[in-house]
Amino acid sequence: MKPKDVEVANFVCRFGEKKMLSEFETRVYPLFKEEIDESYGERKGYFFYEIKLDYILKQPTIYGRLVQRLTLKSHQVFKRGIGLTRSDETLPSDPSTIFALRLSDHKFFIIPEQPRSPRMKVFEKIFTKLLNAQWYEKYSDEKKRFLKVRDRKIMNKDLLLEFNSYFEEIFPEPDFRLSPIGDAQKAEDLLDAFYILKNVKISNSQTNNEDYELDEELLQQYKLATERTHAKNSDLNFSNPKIGLEKENVKHLIGVVAKSGGNLSFSLKGKTQEGTDLVKTDHDSKVKLKILIGDNDDVRTLIEKAFTALDNAIREKIIIIAKQMELIEDQGFAAEIVERIRGNS
């Protein structure tokens, strides 16, 4: 048995006021059949593979692999008796990552399989591109129909305002992010790398439907103010560029943010003792679970182990996850979606 890291995050996906599950069948699920061509150096693109929709440990789950297409190029090789010689040989390589999204509580898991396998930030970038491309394609098609109905070739300012308002109603713009589940101790330890901590920014964004209590009155009031004003996003900034912030007091704030279950985020900016600029974010304090993998473990078995590792860490209070409102309703809704898609496939 070999140890393996598992990354876990909140899969936060909204479409205006609509949450992921309500749009899953039409706007989320279809994207797992798409490919992205992205020719940049050795990287040629990404595609999803062996996508399945099923129950894992009784949880409605979509899972499979994200594969990165690479073409590795050799520029030079050493040959005995000859020495260093130039080379133009190429070798295809397709490292993959196992992923799983639990639909009822939108916890997202990444299990890298090889070196250079796509990680959490890559998945976030790829899925954001797919969501935006889907939105833009629909926007362009609907705009053409809108003009045709009105027997117009171009839009003036008033028509564009009318169309944008109409389109936002029928196909709201996507808002997607993978919010890492934080480790409070890791978050606090990040501050040790700063000789001078110049700036701390704490951000609050709309979530799926979690509710969470914060062990810090300032952050609790900040969260409530964001909700009461119906703000989609808000930032709380602390700055002292000249002499720096009091790190010991900042530690508590950052630790509390990490305990929000991925619903608050932070960034730290300052300098090291050597005078170089340093930036750390909540991604640097994300939880990495450990599972033990056997030679004969298949994808489903690995995901079961990842689910169990997270559930055990929550139960043992190693990490704290924001509680979910309407959990029972979402579990039932997610199960209906799985049965409907499976019935139509």
N, C-alpha and C positions, 0 to 999 in steps of 0.2 A: 504494500500500500504506500502511495506517495502523496505528500501534502500538496494541496492546490489552493491558490487564492481565488476568492469569489468577491467581486465588487457588487454593491447593492445601492440602489437609488430609488427615489420617487419618480415615476413616469408621469410628469405633469403635462397634460395636453388639454387645452381648452380652445373653443371656437366661439369667441365672444363670451356670452353668458352660458353657452352650452358646454357641458363637460364631456370627457372622452367617451364614456360608455354610450351616451345618446347618439354619438356620431361614429361609433366604432365600425359598424358594418359598411358605411358608405365612404368614410374618409380616412380611417386608420387601417383597417384590415387589408384593403386593396394595395396599400403601399408595400406590403411584404411580398408582393409579386414583382416589384420593380427592380431595375438595375440602374446603376449610376456609372457612366463613363467619365473618368477623370484622369486624363493622361498628364502626369506630372512626374518627371524623372522616371524612377522605376515603377511607380504606382500607375496602374491602368484603370482601376475602377473597383466597384464593389457590387455584390449581389447577395440576395437572400437564398438560402438553400434548405430543403427538407423542412418546410414550415408546417407545423401541425397545431391544431386547436383541439385541446383535450382537457381532461381533469387530471391534475397531479396532486396527490394527497388531498383529494376532494376539492381542490381549488381550480376554477376555470382558468386555463392558461394557454397563451399562445407562445410557442417556442420554436427554436430551430437554430440555424447558423447564419452569421454574417461573414461572408468570405471576401477577402481582399485579393484582387488580382495584381500580381507583380510580375515584372520581367527583370530578373537580376542580370546585370551585365558585368562581365569580367574585363578589366582593363589591362591586367598584367598578371603573368604567372611565372613561377620559378621552375626551371627544368634543369635537372642535374646534368652536368657536363656542358650546359649551354649558358645557364644563368637566367637573368630576368629577361623575359620577352613580352612584347605587346600581345594583347589578346582581344578579340572582338566577340568571344563566345557569349551566348545568352542562355538563361535558364528560367523557364516559367516556375513561379512559386505562388501558391494560393493559400496562405495561412487563414485559419478560421477561428471564430469565437462562438461558443454556445451562448445563447441568450434566452431568457424567459421573462414573460410579463404576466404577473398574476392580475387578472382583470378585476377582481372584486376589491382588492386593496391597492392596485396599481404599483406594486413593488416590482422593481426591474432588476434582473440579475445578469451579470456578465461572467463567463468562465473562459478565459483565454486558453487556447489549446496548444499554440506553438509560439516561438519567438516571432515578433512582429505581427501577432494577431491583433485585430482591431480592439481597441479598449473603449471605455465609457465615453470619452470625449469624441472619439471618431463616430461612434453610433449616434451620438447627439447631433453631430454635424451632418451626417448622412440623412438622418430622418428629418431634420429641419429643412434640408434642401428638397427632399421629396414632398413634404407638406407644402412648401412655398411654390414648387413647380406645379403641383396639383391645383392650388389656389389660383395661380396666374393663368393657367390654361382655361380654367372655368371662367375667370374674369374676362379673358379675351373673347371666348365663345359667346358668353352672355352679352357682352358689349356689342358684338356684331348683330345679334338677334334684336337687341334693344334699338339699334339704329335702323334696322330693316323694318321693324314694326312702325317706326315713326317716319319712315321714308326719308331718312337723312343719311348723308355720307360722312359727316364729321360732327363732333359734339361741341357745342358752345359751352360756356361756363355753367349756365343754368342746367343744361341737360346733363352735364357731367356730375353736378351735385345731386341731381335727381337719381341718376343711375347708381352712383356710389352708395347713396342711402338705401336704395332698393336692393343692391347686391349684398350689402352688409347684413340685411335681414335674411336673405335666402342662403348665403354662403359666407359666414363670418371668417375673417382672417385668422389663421392658426396662431396659437401661442404655445410653444413647446420648449420644455427643458427637462434635463435629467438632474434632479437635485440630489446630490450625494447624501446618504445617511451618515451623519457625523459621529466621530468619537471624541467626547469631551476632553479626555486626557491628551489625545493627539493635538487637538485644537490649542489647548493651553501650552503645550510643549513647543508649538511653532514660535511663540514669542521669545524663546531662549535664543533664537538665531539673530534677533535684532539688537544692535547696540543702541540705536535710536529708533524709536517707533514714532513716525511722523503723522500717520493718518490711519484711522480705522473707519471703514464704511460697513454698516449693517443694512441689508436690503430685505424687504418683505415683498413677496409677489403673490398673486392669486394662486391658490392651491386647487386640488381637485375637490375634496370636501372634508379635509381634516380639521380637527379642532385640537388645540394644544395649549397647555398652561405653561407659563414661563416663570422660573424661579428668579425673577428680577423685576421689580415694580416698573422701572423705566421701560424695559422692553415689552412688558405686558401692556402698558398704556400706549406705547407706540403701535403695537399690533391692533389694539382696539380702535385707535384713531384711524388707522389705515382702513379697517373694515367699515367704520361709521361714515367715512367720507366716500366710500365706494371706489377708492383708488385701486387701480390695477397693480401699480408698483409704487414703492416709496423707499426712500433712503434716509438713514440716520448717520450723520458724519461727525467724527471727532478728529480734530486736527490741531497740531502744535509743531509746525515745521522747524522752529528754532531750537527748542530744548527737548522736544519729544514728549510723548504722553507717558503717564505713570503705568508701567507695564503690569505691575502686580494687580492693579485695579481693573485693567483691561482684561486680564486673564478670566476673571469671573464672567464678564460680559460674553466673551468668546465661548467659554464653556457652556453657557446657557444657550447661545445660538446653536451650538452643536447638538444640544439635546432637543431641539425643535423638530427632529425627525426629518430634516431636509426641507423645512418650510421657511426658514430664514437662512440667509447666506451672509458671508463676510469677506472682506478683503483687507489685508494689512500691508502698509507701505512704510519703508524706512531705509535704514542703512546698516550694514554690518560693521564690525569693529575696524575692518580694513578700509571702510569708506565706500564700498560698492553698494549700488542700489539693490534693494531686496523687496520682492512682492510675494505674499503668500495669500491663498484663498481657502475657502471651505473645501475645495477639491483636494487640498493637501492634507486634510484631516479626515478624509472619508474612511468609513469602516471597511476593512478587508477581512472577510470571514475565511476560515480555513476548513477545507474538507479533505478527507482521505479518499483517493481514487484507486480502484483496482484495475488490473489489466483488462478485465472483461466488462467493465462498466460501460453501459450505453448512455446515450444522451439523456434519456428519461431518468435513469438512475442517478446521474450526476445532478440533475435539477432537483430531484427529491432530496438529495443530500444537502444542496444549497438551501432549499426551503427549510429543512430541519435545523440547519446551522443558524439561520436567522431567527427562527421561532425560539430556539434554545437561548440565544443571546438576549432576546427580549424577555423571556421568562426569568432568566437569571439576572436581569437588569444590568447586563454588561453594556447594552445600548438601550436608549429610550426612543420609542417611536411615537409620533403623534397619533392620538386616537382618531378613529374615523367616524364621522357622523353618518347615519343612515347605512351602517354596515350591512345589516340584514337585507335591506332593500337592494343594495348594490350586488350582494351575493346572488340573490334571486334573479336580478336583471342580467348579470353576467352569464349565469347558467342558461337563461333563455336565449341569449345571443349565440352561445356555443351550439346549442341544439338547433337553432334556426340555420346557422351557417353550415353546420355538418349535414343538415337535412337537404340543403340546396346544392351541396357539392357532389 
